Amino acid sequence: MIKFFRKIRQHLILENRFRNYFMYAAGEIILVVIGILIALQINNWNEGRKTEAFELEMLRSFKLSLQSDMADIDGNIEIHKRSLKACDSILGFLESSDEIDEETLSRLFSEAFFSTRFVYSTSAFESLKSHGVNIISDKVLQKKIVDVYDSRYRFFAVSENDFMDNYWFGLQRIYPTRFEAGLNYDLNSPGYPGDLRPVDADALKSDAEFIYYLKTFRNLTNLFINFQYRGLRSDVSELLDLIDKELEKREE
């Protein structure tokens, strides 16, 4: 094709048809420019399709990750609720003159002090950051993703560390002189039943330091459930809803 155009130009020059030559040359330049623009447009279109496909892949990855996070959140909330209920039962016993079965009390103590942590994945978010968060075209969704992973998860982790510091304080300073042995759980049985047996259950009724610690732990657990976990769950649920709506829109 190039040889063909070159022959035409040479023919026009040899015949001294300069005006026709310049018109032809201008037309050839225009054709080249149009060809370049078409090629650029096709390239941009292909890049756009690749970006859109990657965005869709990221949204699906976020959905799976957040669904797993939500399951962990709900499971941990139930564990903390059992802990809260056990604390209330123990405090009820300590503040009364009633007798309580030793096995029941041992089980209640193990439920009250069962520990758990929120385990979540940031792999989807790290992958998104490496490619640029602007890949998420919906700005509301983009902002919510950043808010959840960069703010909510970080804030929750700090609060959880504070909560666990209080837990470990009890394990190291409160338990050793008041219980026969450390926390023990049957990890092969449903619900992980445990055993934490007090040395002298009746003596705990007049143990001001222990009662203060138990009440503090109980109140912190209640706050953790109804403030930290509730806020976390609300934000994750909202983000999942936004992702579902965006995926539905893309798949229509």
Residue pairs with C-beta under 8 A, 6 or more apart in sequence:
5 28
8 24
9 21
9 24
9 25
12 18
12 20
12 21
12 24
13 21
51 135
54 131
54 135
55 135
55 136
55 137
56 247
56 250
58 124
58 127
58 128
58 135
58 136
59 136
59 243
59 246
59 247
59 250
60 247
61 123
61 124
61 127
62 124
62 125
62 128
62 145
62 239
62 243
63 240
63 243
63 244
63 247
65 120
65 121
65 123
65 124
66 236
66 239
66 240
66 243
67 240
68 120
68 121
69 118
69 120
69 121
69 236
70 233
70 236
70 237
70 240
72 118
72 119
72 120
73 118
73 229
73 232
73 233
73 236
74 233
75 116
76 116
76 117
76 118
76 229
77 225
77 229
77 233
79 114
79 116
80 116
80 221
80 224
80 225
80 229
81 225
82 111
82 114
83 111
83 112
83 113
83 114
83 221
84 218
84 221
84 222
84 225
85 111
86 108
86 109
86 111
86 112
87 112
87 214
87 217
87 218
87 221
88 218
89 108
90 105
90 108
90 109
90 112
90 214
91 211
91 214
91 215
91 218
93 100
93 105
94 204
94 205
94 211
94 214
95 205
100 201
102 197
102 201
105 198
105 201
106 195
106 196
106 197
106 198
107 193
107 194
107 195
109 179
109 196
109 197
109 198
110 183
110 184
110 185
110 193
110 194
110 195
110 196
111 194
112 214
112 217
113 167
113 170
113 171
113 183
113 196
113 217
114 183
114 185
114 192
114 194
115 164
115 167
117 160
117 164
118 156
118 157
118 160
118 232
120 153
122 149
122 153
125 145
125 149
128 135
128 136
128 145
133 142
133 145
133 146
134 142
136 142
136 145
138 242
138 246
140 242
141 242
141 243
141 246
144 235
144 238
144 239
144 242
145 239
147 235
148 235
148 236
148 239
152 231
152 232
152 235
152 236
153 232
156 228
156 231
156 232
159 224
159 228
160 224
160 228
163 220
163 221
163 224
163 228
166 216
166 217
166 220
167 217
169 213
170 213
170 217
171 182
171 183
174 209
174 210
174 213
175 182
175 183
175 196
177 199
178 198
178 199
178 204
178 207
178 210
179 196
179 197
179 198
179 199
180 197
180 198
180 199
181 197
182 196
183 194
183 196
184 194
184 195
184 196
185 192
185 193
185 194
185 195
186 192
186 193
186 194
198 204
204 210
204 211
